[in-house]
Amino acid sequence: MSQGKIVLMACGSFSPPTYMHLRMFEIAKDYIHALGLGTVVGGIMSPVHDAYGKKDLVAAHHRISMLRLALRSSSWIKISEWETQQAGWTRTRVSLQYHQDKINQHIALSGINDMEAPSWLPDDVLNVNSIDEPDNLMERLNGNTEGITIKLLCGADLLESFATPGLWSDDDMEAIVGRHGLVVVTRAGSDPGKFIYESDMLTKHRKNIMLATNYISNEVSSTVIRRLVRRGESAKYLTDDTVLAYIVQNKLYGANSSITEAVARCS
């Protein structure tokens, strides 16, 4: 059954962004469209605030710059700097709700005022007439249009983290899964369905969880790239060459003069 218009949103460090961060969007979009589960009208990458304090988390302006470089070839994924501009770390639940409210507010008020659209707003939302919904002014004013749902795009590790005591509050998990929903990109051979079955909360909202299997093995991660850079080894073909060049130029993750020629010469 179709869940209507969907925006996929990934929250994370992206320190640095990898090809797999971007592939997840493509895998999820293909899965949703192939099974008629909805229409993906945009993607958002939301880097976490510096106050998150994760090891090897470089400053937000560096992570945003690297994301811009990595996303130059994407026609539908955008970057939201909203989390990084807050006074401190923002819970995922709050970020999802903020972005969803902003999107639907823009749709409801389109043609009524000249409110400035945030830079992360998907292109299909910027012009409400491009979305296959009744373009009736009174209906939009009264909130009678279907609107758009933001779903959290993640890997199976995030799904499994819901079972870690103290990591997520019950209210946050209920809001994320129940109100928004998850699109989980899993590896072939894994069994996220079993994990959902073993969780009462996830089972309750299982209709809001989409499981898209990635059959093309890709173990690249930010941790791997940071390790290679720190050791002066090549990280070429694990992320965009311009991202690697940016890392070298700004001496991130321990990059120094001993870094290998294969990394230093990327452009």
Residue pairs with C-beta under 8 A, 6 or more apart in sequence:
1 37
2 36
2 37
2 38
2 39
3 37
3 38
3 149
3 181
4 38
4 39
4 146
4 147
4 148
4 149
5 38
5 39
5 41
5 131
5 133
5 146
5 147
5 148
5 149
6 32
6 38
6 39
6 40
6 41
6 148
6 149
6 150
6 151
7 40
7 41
7 42
7 43
7 44
7 99
7 100
7 103
7 122
7 125
7 148
7 149
7 150
7 151
8 25
8 28
8 29
8 40
8 42
8 43
8 44
8 150
8 151
8 153
8 183
9 43
9 44
9 45
9 46
9 95
9 96
9 99
9 150
9 151
9 152
9 153
10 21
10 24
10 25
10 43
10 44
10 45
10 46
10 152
10 153
10 154
11 46
11 48
11 83
11 92
11 95
11 96
11 152
12 21
12 45
12 46
12 47
12 48
13 47
13 48
13 52
13 54
13 57
13 63
13 222
14 21
14 45
14 47
14 63
14 66
14 67
14 222
15 54
15 56
15 57
15 58
15 63
15 222
15 226
16 63
16 66
16 222
16 225
16 226
16 239
16 243
16 247
16 252
16 253
17 45
17 63
17 66
17 67
17 70
17 222
17 239
17 243
18 220
18 221
18 222
18 225
18 238
18 239
19 218
19 220
19 238
19 239
19 240
20 218
20 220
20 221
21 45
21 70
22 70
22 71
22 74
22 77
23 214
23 218
24 153
24 155
24 185
24 214
25 43
25 74
25 77
25 153
27 185
27 212
27 214
28 40
28 153
28 183
28 185
28 210
28 212
29 40
29 43
30 212
31 37
31 183
31 210
31 212
32 38
32 39
32 40
32 183
32 210
32 212
33 39
33 40
37 210
39 132
40 76
41 122
41 124
41 125
41 131
41 148
42 76
42 77
42 78
42 121
42 122
42 123
42 124
42 125
43 74
43 76
43 77
43 78
43 122
43 153
44 77
44 78
44 79
44 80
44 99
44 120
44 122
44 150
45 67
45 71
45 77
45 78
45 79
45 80
46 79
46 80
46 82
46 83
46 95
46 99
47 60
47 63
47 64
47 67
47 79
47 81
47 83
47 84
48 54
48 57
48 83
48 84
48 89
49 60
49 83
49 84
49 86
49 88
49 89
49 90
50 57
50 59
50 60
50 84
51 88
51 89
52 89
53 89
56 223
56 226
56 253
57 63
58 252
58 253
60 81
60 84
62 246
62 250
62 252
63 84
64 79
64 81
64 84
65 246
66 243
66 246
66 247
67 79
68 79
69 240
69 242
69 243
69 246
70 239
70 240
70 242
70 243
71 77
71 78
71 79
72 240
72 242
75 123
76 122
76 123
78 119
78 120
78 121
78 122
79 119
79 120
80 99
80 118
80 120
81 119
81 120
82 95
82 98
82 99
82 118
82 120
83 90
83 95
91 172
92 152
92 172
92 176
93 171
93 172
93 175
93 176
96 150
96 152
96 175
96 176
96 180
97 175
97 179
97 180
99 120
99 150
100 148
100 149
100 150
100 180
102 118
102 121
103 121
103 122
103 125
103 148
103 150
104 147
104 148
106 115
106 117
106 121
106 125
106 126
106 128
107 125
107 128
107 131
107 133
107 140
107 145
107 147
107 148
108 140
108 141
108 143
108 145
109 115
109 140
110 127
110 128
110 140
111 128
111 137
112 137
112 141
117 126
123 130
124 130
124 131
125 131
125 148
128 135
129 135
133 145
133 146
134 145
136 145
139 145
149 180
149 181
150 180
151 180
151 181
151 182
151 183
151 210
152 158
152 176
152 180
152 181
152 182
152 183
153 183
153 185
154 182
154 183
154 184
154 185
155 184
155 185
155 186
156 184
156 185
156 186
156 187
156 190
156 192
156 195
158 184
159 182
159 184
159 192
159 195
159 196
159 202
159 209
160 192
160 195
161 167
161 168
162 168
162 173
162 199
162 201
162 202
163 195
163 199
170 201
173 201
174 201
174 205
176 182
177 201
177 202
177 205
177 208
177 209
178 204
178 205
178 208
180 208
181 205
181 208
181 209
181 210
182 208
182 209
182 210
183 210
183 212
184 192
184 209
184 210
184 211
184 212
185 212
185 213
185 214
186 192
186 211
186 212
186 213
186 214
187 213
187 214
187 217
188 213
188 214
188 215
188 217
192 211
193 211
195 202
196 202
196 203
196 206
196 209
197 203
202 209
220 238
220 239
224 235
224 238
225 235
225 238
225 239
225 253
226 253
226 254
228 234
228 235
228 238
228 263
229 235
229 244
229 247
229 248
229 252
229 253
229 254
229 255
229 259
229 263
230 253
230 254
230 255
232 256
232 258
232 259
232 260
232 263
233 260
233 263
234 260
234 262
234 263
235 244
235 263
236 244
236 262
236 263
236 266
241 266
241 267
242 266
242 267
244 263
244 266
245 266
245 267
246 252
247 253
247 255
248 255
248 259
248 263
248 264
248 266
255 263
